[in-house]
Amino acid sequence: MSRDDRASTSFGLVVGPVLKGLRKSHQLTQTELAARAGLTEDSIRRVELVQNRPSVAMLAKLAPAFNMSLADLLTTLRDAIERPIRFRRRRGAAHLGEDPRLR
């Protein structure tokens, strides 16, 4: 797998959770974000669930809804891809499985 392929895969896996975090930090519902950005609620939901990757046009519509420029939004996404993933433990279970050694 080439570096570009890895970056594309990373982007696809990170962008949904990052956009969801931005939406929640702005205290917006999916419906409210969709209305602000001129998108459908379904398109927001699918991106957040990592079922679809957003186009640059979609990101350009989302950025102002978060009071950001497109450049700032892309930088935020890039930074999220580059920082290491941290896994949190839930009470009584680990995120990545039910291995009893992780309790």
N, C-alpha and C positions, 0 to 999 in steps of 0.2 A: 504494500500500500504506500503510495507516495505521500509526501508531506502535505500536498494540497488536498489529497483525499482525506487524510487524517484531520486536517483543519476543517474541511467541509462537514465531516461527521461530527466533530466536536461542536461546531457552530449549531448544527441541527439539534444536538442534545441539550445545549446550554440555553439557546435563545428563548425557548418556551418558559422555563422556570424563571429566567431573568425578567422577562416581560411580565410574568405573573407577579413577581416581587415588586416591580415598579408600579404595577396597577394597584396592588394592595398598599404600598407605601403612600400612594396618592389617594387612598381610601375610595377607590372607584370599583364599581361592579363591572363585570364583563359588558353588561348592557350599556352602562354609562360610558365606558371607554370606547365601545363601538360607535356610539352616537357622537362622541367628541371627535373621533377620527374619521367618521364617514364610512365605517366598515360594518360588516354584519357581526352579530354576536357569535354566530357559528364560526366565522373565520378566526375570531379572537380565541374561542374555546379550543379549536383544533390546533392552533399554534401553541397555546399554553400546555396542551396535552401531548405535544411533540408528534402530532399526527401530520402536520404540514409545516413546511418551512416558510417563513414570511419572505415576500419579495422585497426588493429595495423600495419599490413604490409603496408597499404596505408599511415598511418601516418609516418612510418619509411622512406618511399620514399619522403614524403613532407618535413620532417624536414631539410634535407640538402639543399633543394631548397630555404629554408628560412635562410640558414646559421646557423642552430640550431642543437643541438643534439636531439634525440628522447626524452630524459629525459626532456630537456628544453621545448620542444613543449608540452609534457604532463603536465608539471608544469604550463605552460601558460594556457592550457585548464582548468586545475583544478582550478586555481586562478579565471578564468572567471566564473566558475560555482559557486564559493563560494562568490563572491562579489555581492552585491544587484544590481538588474536591475534598471536602471534609464530611465525614459521615458522623451523624449523631446517633447515639443509642437511645432507643425508646425504653421506657420502663418495662422491664421483663422480656424484651426482645431486641435483637439487633436489626438494623435496617436491611442487611444483606442476607438474612437467613435466621434460622432458629437453632443455630449451633449452641448447645448448652454451655460450652466453654466461654461464650461471649456474654453470658448473664452475670 
